[in-house]
Amino acid sequence: MTKTAKTIKVKQTGSLIGATKVQRATVLGLGLKKMNAEKVLQDTPAVRGMITKVAHLVTVVEE
């Protein structure tokens, strides 16, 4: 049997203008570069922590 990894879809809803360097690096680490960009990521504690750090800039579209 193969396990399918859980995924979440993240969307960038806030602008990086005025964000700190750490926040910019975190959003880029999630694979988001532009407004309204969406990315499907594996649901891991590391990714969840990154989303929590920049919760004002991104939203979780699907879990």
mmCIF file of the N, C-alpha and C atoms, coordinates in Angstrom:
data_MODEL
# 
_entry.id   MODEL 
# 
loop_
_atom_site.group_PDB 
_atom_site.id 
_atom_site.type_symbol 
_atom_site.label_atom_id 
_atom_site.label_alt_id 
_atom_site.label_comp_id 
_atom_site.label_asym_id 
_atom_site.label_entity_id 
_atom_site.label_seq_id 
_atom_site.pdbx_PDB_ins_code 
_atom_site.Cartn_x 
_atom_site.Cartn_y 
_atom_site.Cartn_z 
_atom_site.occupancy 
_atom_site.B_iso_or_equiv 
_atom_site.pdbx_formal_charge 
_atom_site.auth_seq_id 
_atom_site.auth_comp_id 
_atom_site.auth_asym_id 
_atom_site.auth_atom_id 
_atom_site.pdbx_PDB_model_num 
ATOM 1   N N  . MET A 1 1  ? 0.836  -1.188 0.000  1.00 0.00 ? 1  MET A N  1 
ATOM 2   C CA . MET A 1 1  ? 0.000  0.000  0.000  1.00 0.00 ? 1  MET A CA 1 
ATOM 3   C C  . MET A 1 1  ? 0.880  1.250  0.000  1.00 0.00 ? 1  MET A C  1 
ATOM 4   N N  . THR A 1 2  ? 0.465  2.235  -0.754 1.00 0.00 ? 2  THR A N  1 
ATOM 5   C CA . THR A 1 2  ? 1.194  3.489  -0.788 1.00 0.00 ? 2  THR A CA 1 
ATOM 6   C C  . THR A 1 2  ? 0.387  4.559  -0.061 1.00 0.00 ? 2  THR A C  1 
ATOM 7   N N  . LYS A 1 3  ? 1.085  5.328  0.711  1.00 0.00 ? 3  LYS A N  1 
ATOM 8   C CA . LYS A 1 3  ? 0.438  6.440  1.401  1.00 0.00 ? 3  LYS A CA 1 
ATOM 9   C C  . LYS A 1 3  ? 0.476  7.661  0.508  1.00 0.00 ? 3  LYS A C  1 
ATOM 10  N N  . THR A 1 4  ? -0.636 8.351  0.443  1.00 0.00 ? 4  THR A N  1 
ATOM 11  C CA . THR A 1 4  ? -0.637 9.613  -0.283 1.00 0.00 ? 4  THR A CA 1 
ATOM 12  C C  . THR A 1 4  ? -0.445 10.730 0.742  1.00 0.00 ? 4  THR A C  1 
ATOM 13  N N  . ALA A 1 5  ? 0.499  11.589 0.468  1.00 0.00 ? 5  ALA A N  1 
ATOM 14  C CA . ALA A 1 5  ? 0.795  12.680 1.390  1.00 0.00 ? 5  ALA A CA 1 
ATOM 15  C C  . ALA A 1 5  ? -0.335 13.706 1.365  1.00 0.00 ? 5  ALA A C  1 
ATOM 16  N N  . LYS A 1 6  ? -0.691 14.199 2.527  1.00 0.00 ? 6  LYS A N  1 
ATOM 17  C CA . LYS A 1 6  ? -1.703 15.246 2.599  1.00 0.00 ? 6  LYS A CA 1 
ATOM 18  C C  . LYS A 1 6  ? -1.140 16.523 1.996  1.00 0.00 ? 6  LYS A C  1 
ATOM 19  N N  . THR A 1 7  ? -1.978 17.261 1.331  1.00 0.00 ? 7  THR A N  1 
ATOM 20  C CA . THR A 1 7  ? -1.545 18.513 0.727  1.00 0.00 ? 7  THR A CA 1 
ATOM 21  C C  . THR A 1 7  ? -2.478 19.644 1.139  1.00 0.00 ? 7  THR A C  1 
ATOM 22  N N  . ILE A 1 8  ? -1.958 20.851 1.073  1.00 0.00 ? 8  ILE A N  1 
ATOM 23  C CA . ILE A 1 8  ? -2.767 22.042 1.306  1.00 0.00 ? 8  ILE A CA 1 
ATOM 24  C C  . ILE A 1 8  ? -2.474 23.028 0.191  1.00 0.00 ? 8  ILE A C  1 
ATOM 25  N N  . LYS A 1 9  ? -3.465 23.841 -0.127 1.00 0.00 ? 9  LYS A N  1 
ATOM 26  C CA . LYS A 1 9  ? -3.316 24.852 -1.165 1.00 0.00 ? 9  LYS A CA 1 
ATOM 27  C C  . LYS A 1 9  ? -3.248 26.210 -0.487 1.00 0.00 ? 9  LYS A C  1 
ATOM 28  N N  . VAL A 1 10 ? -2.162 26.931 -0.747 1.00 0.00 ? 10 VAL A N  1 
ATOM 29  C CA . VAL A 1 10 ? -1.917 28.225 -0.108 1.00 0.00 ? 10 VAL A CA 1 
ATOM 30  C C  . VAL A 1 10 ? -1.978 29.317 -1.163 1.00 0.00 ? 10 VAL A C  1 
ATOM 31  N N  . LYS A 1 11 ? -2.609 30.437 -0.819 1.00 0.00 ? 11 LYS A N  1 
ATOM 32  C CA . LYS A 1 11 ? -2.735 31.566 -1.742 1.00 0.00 ? 11 LYS A CA 1 
ATOM 33  C C  . LYS A 1 11 ? -2.184 32.822 -1.090 1.00 0.00 ? 11 LYS A C  1 
ATOM 34  N N  . GLN A 1 12 ? -1.384 33.571 -1.835 1.00 0.00 ? 12 GLN A N  1 
ATOM 35  C CA . GLN A 1 12 ? -0.845 34.834 -1.327 1.00 0.00 ? 12 GLN A CA 1 
ATOM 36  C C  . GLN A 1 12 ? -1.900 35.914 -1.506 1.00 0.00 ? 12 GLN A C  1 
ATOM 37  N N  . THR A 1 13 ? -2.339 36.490 -0.392 1.00 0.00 ? 13 THR A N  1 
ATOM 38  C CA . THR A 1 13 ? -3.391 37.507 -0.447 1.00 0.00 ? 13 THR A CA 1 
ATOM 39  C C  . THR A 1 13 ? -2.881 38.893 -0.082 1.00 0.00 ? 13 THR A C  1 
ATOM 40  N N  . GLY A 1 14 ? -1.680 38.973 0.492  1.00 0.00 ? 14 GLY A N  1 
ATOM 41  C CA . GLY A 1 14 ? -1.124 40.266 0.893  1.00 0.00 ? 14 GLY A CA 1 
ATOM 42  C C  . GLY A 1 14 ? 0.119  40.599 0.097  1.00 0.00 ? 14 GLY A C  1 
ATOM 43  N N  . SER A 1 15 ? 0.407  41.884 -0.011 1.00 0.00 ? 15 SER A N  1 
ATOM 44  C CA . SER A 1 15 ? 1.570  42.347 -0.742 1.00 0.00 ? 15 SER A CA 1 
ATOM 45  C C  . SER A 1 15 ? 2.815  42.258 0.128  1.00 0.00 ? 15 SER A C  1 
ATOM 46  N N  . LEU A 1 16 ? 3.953  42.024 -0.518 1.00 0.00 ? 16 LEU A N  1 
ATOM 47  C CA . LEU A 1 16 ? 5.225  41.969 0.191  1.00 0.00 ? 16 LEU A CA 1 
ATOM 48  C C  . LEU A 1 16 ? 5.831  43.358 0.385  1.00 0.00 ? 16 LEU A C  1 
ATOM 49  N N  . ILE A 1 17 ? 5.181  44.395 -0.164 1.00 0.00 ? 17 ILE A N  1 
ATOM 50  C CA . ILE A 1 17 ? 5.656  45.763 0.047  1.00 0.00 ? 17 ILE A CA 1 
ATOM 51  C C  . ILE A 1 17 ? 5.464  46.096 1.523  1.00 0.00 ? 17 ILE A C  1 
ATOM 52  N N  . GLY A 1 18 ? 6.518  46.487 2.153  1.00 0.00 ? 18 GLY A N  1 
ATOM 53  C CA . GLY A 1 18 ? 6.449  46.830 3.566  1.00 0.00 ? 18 GLY A CA 1 
ATOM 54  C C  . GLY A 1 18 ? 6.684  45.652 4.496  1.00 0.00 ? 18 GLY A C  1 
ATOM 55  N N  . ALA A 1 19 ? 6.834  44.463 3.939  1.00 0.00 ? 19 ALA A N  1 
ATOM 56  C CA . ALA A 1 19 ? 7.100  43.286 4.767  1.00 0.00 ? 19 ALA A CA 1 
ATOM 57  C C  . ALA A 1 19 ? 8.585  43.243 5.128  1.00 0.00 ? 19 ALA A C  1 
ATOM 58  N N  . THR A 1 20 ? 8.883  42.613 6.239  1.00 0.00 ? 20 THR A N  1 
ATOM 59  C CA . THR A 1 20 ? 10.275 42.498 6.654  1.00 0.00 ? 20 THR A CA 1 
ATOM 60  C C  . THR A 1 20 ? 10.995 41.460 5.783  1.00 0.00 ? 20 THR A C  1 
ATOM 61  N N  . LYS A 1 21 ? 12.318 41.445 5.877  1.00 0.00 ? 21 LYS A N  1 
ATOM 62  C CA . LYS A 1 21 ? 13.107 40.493 5.088  1.00 0.00 ? 21 LYS A CA 1 
ATOM 63  C C  . LYS A 1 21 ? 12.768 39.058 5.460  1.00 0.00 ? 21 LYS A C  1 
ATOM 64  N N  . VAL A 1 22 ? 12.528 38.823 6.733  1.00 0.00 ? 22 VAL A N  1 
ATOM 65  C CA . VAL A 1 22 ? 12.190 37.469 7.189  1.00 0.00 ? 22 VAL A CA 1 
ATOM 66  C C  . VAL A 1 22 ? 10.840 37.036 6.611  1.00 0.00 ? 22 VAL A C  1 
ATOM 67  N N  . GLN A 1 23 ? 9.863  37.951 6.603  1.00 0.00 ? 23 GLN A N  1 
ATOM 68  C CA . GLN A 1 23 ? 8.552  37.634 6.043  1.00 0.00 ? 23 GLN A CA 1 
ATOM 69  C C  . GLN A 1 23 ? 8.645  37.378 4.544  1.00 0.00 ? 23 GLN A C  1 
ATOM 70  N N  . ARG A 1 24 ? 9.426  38.186 3.839  1.00 0.00 ? 24 ARG A N  1 
ATOM 71  C CA . ARG A 1 24 ? 9.613  37.974 2.398  1.00 0.00 ? 24 ARG A CA 1 
ATOM 72  C C  . ARG A 1 24 ? 10.236 36.622 2.133  1.00 0.00 ? 24 ARG A C  1 
ATOM 73  N N  . ALA A 1 25 ? 11.263 36.272 2.916  1.00 0.00 ? 25 ALA A N  1 
ATOM 74  C CA . ALA A 1 25 ? 11.942 34.991 2.741  1.00 0.00 ? 25 ALA A CA 1 
ATOM 75  C C  . ALA A 1 25 ? 10.996 33.826 3.027  1.00 0.00 ? 25 ALA A C  1 
ATOM 76  N N  . THR A 1 26 ? 10.130 33.981 4.010  1.00 0.00 ? 26 THR A N  1 
ATOM 77  C CA . THR A 1 26 ? 9.179  32.929 4.350  1.00 0.00 ? 26 THR A CA 1 
ATOM 78  C C  . THR A 1 26 ? 8.173  32.723 3.220  1.00 0.00 ? 26 THR A C  1 
ATOM 79  N N  . VAL A 1 27 ? 7.647  33.810 2.667  1.00 0.00 ? 27 VAL A N  1 
ATOM 80  C CA . VAL A 1 27 ? 6.688  33.699 1.564  1.00 0.00 ? 27 VAL A CA 1 
ATOM 81  C C  . VAL A 1 27 ? 7.368  33.086 0.336  1.00 0.00 ? 27 VAL A C  1 
ATOM 82  N N  . LEU A 1 28 ? 8.596  33.497 0.052  1.00 0.00 ? 28 LEU A N  1 
ATOM 83  C CA . LEU A 1 28 ? 9.330  32.899 -1.069 1.00 0.00 ? 28 LEU A CA 1 
ATOM 84  C C  . LEU A 1 28 ? 9.619  31.427 -0.806 1.00 0.00 ? 28 LEU A C  1 
ATOM 85  N N  . GLY A 1 29 ? 9.873  31.089 0.450  1.00 0.00 ? 29 GLY A N  1 
ATOM 86  C CA . GLY A 1 29 ? 10.097 29.698 0.818  1.00 0.00 ? 29 GLY A CA 1 
ATOM 87  C C  . GLY A 1 29 ? 8.866  28.834 0.598  1.00 0.00 ? 29 GLY A C  1 
ATOM 88  N N  . LEU A 1 30 ? 7.702  29.445 0.685  1.00 0.00 ? 30 LEU A N  1 
ATOM 89  C CA . LEU A 1 30 ? 6.454  28.735 0.389  1.00 0.00 ? 30 LEU A CA 1 
ATOM 90  C C  . LEU A 1 30 ? 6.222  28.613 -1.117 1.00 0.00 ? 30 LEU A C  1 
ATOM 91  N N  . GLY A 1 31 ? 7.052  29.282 -1.906 1.00 0.00 ? 31 GLY A N  1 
ATOM 92  C CA . GLY A 1 31 ? 6.928  29.196 -3.360 1.00 0.00 ? 31 GLY A CA 1 
ATOM 93  C C  . GLY A 1 31 ? 6.013  30.232 -3.966 1.00 0.00 ? 31 GLY A C  1 
ATOM 94  N N  . LEU A 1 32 ? 5.696  31.272 -3.217 1.00 0.00 ? 32 LEU A N  1 
ATOM 95  C CA . LEU A 1 32 ? 4.795  32.318 -3.701 1.00 0.00 ? 32 LEU A CA 1 
ATOM 96  C C  . LEU A 1 32 ? 5.607  33.555 -4.055 1.00 0.00 ? 32 LEU A C  1 
ATOM 97  N N  . LYS A 1 33 ? 5.317  34.144 -5.210 1.00 0.00 ? 33 LYS A N  1 
ATOM 98  C CA . LYS A 1 33 ? 6.085  35.306 -5.653 1.00 0.00 ? 33 LYS A CA 1 
ATOM 99  C C  . LYS A 1 33 ? 5.208  36.521 -5.950 1.00 0.00 ? 33 LYS A C  1 
ATOM 100 N N  . LYS A 1 34 ? 3.984  36.301 -6.352 1.00 0.00 ? 34 LYS A N  1 
ATOM 101 C CA . LYS A 1 34 ? 3.122  37.410 -6.751 1.00 0.00 ? 34 LYS A CA 1 
ATOM 102 C C  . LYS A 1 34 ? 1.780  37.319 -6.029 1.00 0.00 ? 34 LYS A C  1 
ATOM 103 N N  . MET A 1 35 ? 1.066  38.418 -6.028 1.00 0.00 ? 35 MET A N  1 
ATOM 104 C CA . MET A 1 35 ? -0.269 38.446 -5.443 1.00 0.00 ? 35 MET A CA 1 
ATOM 105 C C  . MET A 1 35 ? -1.169 37.439 -6.151 1.00 0.00 ? 35 MET A C  1 
ATOM 106 N N  . ASN A 1 36 ? -2.037 36.801 -5.395 1.00 0.00 ? 36 ASN A N  1 
ATOM 107 C CA . ASN A 1 36 ? -3.004 35.813 -5.864 1.00 0.00 ? 36 ASN A CA 1 
ATOM 108 C C  . ASN A 1 36 ? -2.354 34.548 -6.420 1.00 0.00 ? 36 ASN A C  1 
ATOM 109 N N  . ALA A 1 37 ? -1.057 34.369 -6.197 1.00 0.00 ? 37 ALA A N  1 
ATOM 110 C CA . ALA A 1 37 ? -0.402 33.131 -6.614 1.00 0.00 ? 37 ALA A CA 1 
ATOM 111 C C  . ALA A 1 37 ? -0.830 32.013 -5.675 1.00 0.00 ? 37 ALA A C  1 
ATOM 112 N N  . GLU A 1 38 ? -1.019 30.817 -6.236 1.00 0.00 ? 38 GLU A N  1 
ATOM 113 C CA . GLU A 1 38 ? -1.416 29.667 -5.441 1.00 0.00 ? 38 GLU A CA 1 
ATOM 114 C C  . GLU A 1 38 ? -0.383 28.569 -5.588 1.00 0.00 ? 38 GLU A C  1 
ATOM 115 N N  . LYS A 1 39 ? -0.192 27.809 -4.531 1.00 0.00 ? 39 LYS A N  1 
ATOM 116 C CA . LYS A 1 39 ? 0.780  26.729 -4.544 1.00 0.00 ? 39 LYS A CA 1 
ATOM 117 C C  . LYS A 1 39 ? 0.230  25.570 -3.728 1.00 0.00 ? 39 LYS A C  1 
ATOM 118 N N  . VAL A 1 40 ? 0.388  24.362 -4.234 1.00 0.00 ? 40 VAL A N  1 
ATOM 119 C CA . VAL A 1 40 ? -0.002 23.161 -3.508 1.00 0.00 ? 40 VAL A CA 1 
ATOM 120 C C  . VAL A 1 40 ? 1.241  22.625 -2.812 1.00 0.00 ? 40 VAL A C  1 
ATOM 121 N N  . LEU A 1 41 ? 1.166  22.500 -1.487 1.00 0.00 ? 41 LEU A N  1 
ATOM 122 C CA . LEU A 1 41 ? 2.303  22.092 -0.677 1.00 0.00 ? 41 LEU A CA 1 
ATOM 123 C C  . LEU A 1 41 ? 1.923  20.889 0.178  1.00 0.00 ? 41 LEU A C  1 
ATOM 124 N N  . GLN A 1 42 ? 2.939  20.131 0.597  1.00 0.00 ? 42 GLN A N  1 
ATOM 125 C CA . GLN A 1 42 ? 2.695  19.031 1.521  1.00 0.00 ? 42 GLN A CA 1 
ATOM 126 C C  . GLN A 1 42 ? 2.346  19.595 2.885  1.00 0.00 ? 42 GLN A C  1 
ATOM 127 N N  . ASP A 1 43 ? 1.419  18.939 3.547  1.00 0.00 ? 43 ASP A N  1 
ATOM 128 C CA . ASP A 1 43 ? 0.970  19.389 4.860  1.00 0.00 ? 43 ASP A CA 1 
ATOM 129 C C  . ASP A 1 43 ? 1.916  18.837 5.925  1.00 0.00 ? 43 ASP A C  1 
ATOM 130 N N  . THR A 1 44 ? 2.967  19.600 6.215  1.00 0.00 ? 44 THR A N  1 
ATOM 131 C CA . THR A 1 44 ? 3.939  19.204 7.227  1.00 0.00 ? 44 THR A CA 1 
ATOM 132 C C  . THR A 1 44 ? 3.973  20.259 8.327  1.00 0.00 ? 44 THR A C  1 
ATOM 133 N N  . PRO A 1 45 ? 4.495  19.909 9.493  1.00 0.00 ? 45 PRO A N  1 
ATOM 134 C CA . PRO A 1 45 ? 4.594  20.909 10.562 1.00 0.00 ? 45 PRO A CA 1 
ATOM 135 C C  . PRO A 1 45 ? 5.447  22.118 10.168 1.00 0.00 ? 45 PRO A C  1 
ATOM 136 N N  . ALA A 1 46 ? 6.477  21.906 9.357  1.00 0.00 ? 46 ALA A N  1 
ATOM 137 C CA . ALA A 1 46 ? 7.326  23.020 8.927  1.00 0.00 ? 46 ALA A CA 1 
ATOM 138 C C  . ALA A 1 46 ? 6.545  23.999 8.065  1.00 0.00 ? 46 ALA A C  1 
ATOM 139 N N  . VAL A 1 47 ? 5.765  23.478 7.133  1.00 0.00 ? 47 VAL A N  1 
ATOM 140 C CA . VAL A 1 47 ? 4.959  24.340 6.258  1.00 0.00 ? 47 VAL A CA 1 
ATOM 141 C C  . VAL A 1 47 ? 3.890  25.049 7.073  1.00 0.00 ? 47 VAL A C  1 
ATOM 142 N N  . ARG A 1 48 ? 3.261  24.354 8.007  1.00 0.00 ? 48 ARG A N  1 
ATOM 143 C CA . ARG A 1 48 ? 2.250  24.980 8.863  1.00 0.00 ? 48 ARG A CA 1 
ATOM 144 C C  . ARG A 1 48 ? 2.851  26.120 9.679  1.00 0.00 ? 48 ARG A C  1 
ATOM 145 N N  . GLY A 1 49 ? 4.070  25.932 10.161 1.00 0.00 ? 49 GLY A N  1 
ATOM 146 C CA . GLY A 1 49 ? 4.746  26.980 10.916 1.00 0.00 ? 49 GLY A CA 1 
ATOM 147 C C  . GLY A 1 49 ? 5.036  28.193 10.058 1.00 0.00 ? 49 GLY A C  1 
ATOM 148 N N  . MET A 1 50 ? 5.436  27.958 8.809  1.00 0.00 ? 50 MET A N  1 
ATOM 149 C CA . MET A 1 50 ? 5.702  29.064 7.890  1.00 0.00 ? 50 MET A CA 1 
ATOM 150 C C  . MET A 1 50 ? 4.417  29.843 7.610  1.00 0.00 ? 50 MET A C  1 
ATOM 151 N N  . ILE A 1 51 ? 3.324  29.120 7.428  1.00 0.00 ? 51 ILE A N  1 
ATOM 152 C CA . ILE A 1 51 ? 2.035  29.766 7.171  1.00 0.00 ? 51 ILE A CA 1 
ATOM 153 C C  . ILE A 1 51 ? 1.620  30.597 8.383  1.00 0.00 ? 51 ILE A C  1 
ATOM 154 N N  . THR A 1 52 ? 1.855  30.083 9.571  1.00 0.00 ? 52 THR A N  1 
ATOM 155 C CA . THR A 1 52 ? 1.510  30.819 10.790 1.00 0.00 ? 52 THR A CA 1 
ATOM 156 C C  . THR A 1 52 ? 2.307  32.111 10.902 1.00 0.00 ? 52 THR A C  1 
ATOM 157 N N  . LYS A 1 53 ? 3.583  32.081 10.517 1.00 0.00 ? 53 LYS A N  1 
ATOM 158 C CA . LYS A 1 53 ? 4.441  33.260 10.606 1.00 0.00 ? 53 LYS A CA 1 
ATOM 159 C C  . LYS A 1 53 ? 3.972  34.393 9.695  1.00 0.00 ? 53 LYS A C  1 
ATOM 160 N N  . VAL A 1 54 ? 3.388  34.051 8.547  1.00 0.00 ? 54 VAL A N  1 
ATOM 161 C CA . VAL A 1 54 ? 2.949  35.073 7.587  1.00 0.00 ? 54 VAL A CA 1 
ATOM 162 C C  . VAL A 1 54 ? 1.450  34.947 7.322  1.00 0.00 ? 54 VAL A C  1 
ATOM 163 N N  . ALA A 1 55 ? 0.694  34.667 8.371  1.00 0.00 ? 55 ALA A N  1 
ATOM 164 C CA . ALA A 1 55 ? -0.752 34.464 8.236  1.00 0.00 ? 55 ALA A CA 1 
ATOM 165 C C  . ALA A 1 55 ? -1.473 35.695 7.701  1.00 0.00 ? 55 ALA A C  1 
ATOM 166 N N  . HIS A 1 56 ? -0.889 36.879 7.900  1.00 0.00 ? 56 HIS A N  1 
ATOM 167 C CA . HIS A 1 56 ? -1.507 38.110 7.412  1.00 0.00 ? 56 HIS A CA 1 
ATOM 168 C C  . HIS A 1 56 ? -1.256 38.315 5.913  1.00 0.00 ? 56 HIS A C  1 
ATOM 169 N N  . LEU A 1 57 ? -0.386 37.501 5.312  1.00 0.00 ? 57 LEU A N  1 
ATOM 170 C CA . LEU A 1 57 ? -0.066 37.633 3.884  1.00 0.00 ? 57 LEU A CA 1 
ATOM 171 C C  . LEU A 1 57 ? -0.610 36.478 3.049  1.00 0.00 ? 57 LEU A C  1 
ATOM 172 N N  . VAL A 1 58 ? -0.931 35.354 3.675  1.00 0.00 ? 58 VAL A N  1 
ATOM 173 C CA . VAL A 1 58 ? -1.389 34.180 2.933  1.00 0.00 ? 58 VAL A CA 1 
ATOM 174 C C  . VAL A 1 58 ? -2.651 33.608 3.579  1.00 0.00 ? 58 VAL A C  1 
ATOM 175 N N  . THR A 1 59 ? -3.376 32.817 2.779  1.00 0.00 ? 59 THR A N  1 
ATOM 176 C CA . THR A 1 59 ? -4.524 32.081 3.292  1.00 0.00 ? 59 THR A CA 1 
ATOM 177 C C  . THR A 1 59 ? -4.443 30.650 2.793  1.00 0.00 ? 59 THR A C  1 
ATOM 178 N N  . VAL A 1 60 ? -5.019 29.741 3.560  1.00 0.00 ? 60 VAL A N  1 
ATOM 179 C CA . VAL A 1 60 ? -5.093 28.347 3.152  1.00 0.00 ? 60 VAL A CA 1 
ATOM 180 C C  . VAL A 1 60 ? -6.425 28.179 2.428  1.00 0.00 ? 60 VAL A C  1 
ATOM 181 N N  . VAL A 1 61 ? -6.351 27.839 1.134  1.00 0.00 ? 61 VAL A N  1 
ATOM 182 C CA . VAL A 1 61 ? -7.550 27.722 0.315  1.00 0.00 ? 61 VAL A CA 1 
ATOM 183 C C  . VAL A 1 61 ? -8.201 26.365 0.528  1.00 0.00 ? 61 VAL A C  1 
ATOM 184 N N  . GLU A 1 62 ? -7.409 25.296 0.449  1.00 0.00 ? 62 GLU A N  1 
ATOM 185 C CA . GLU A 1 62 ? -7.935 23.940 0.621  1.00 0.00 ? 62 GLU A CA 1 
ATOM 186 C C  . GLU A 1 62 ? -7.043 23.175 1.573  1.00 0.00 ? 62 GLU A C  1 
ATOM 187 N N  . GLU A 1 63 ? -7.658 22.297 2.334  1.00 0.00 ? 63 GLU A N  1 
ATOM 188 C CA . GLU A 1 63 ? -6.862 21.410 3.194  1.00 0.00 ? 63 GLU A CA 1 
ATOM 189 C C  . GLU A 1 63 ? -7.027 19.994 2.747  1.00 0.00 ? 63 GLU A C  1 
# 
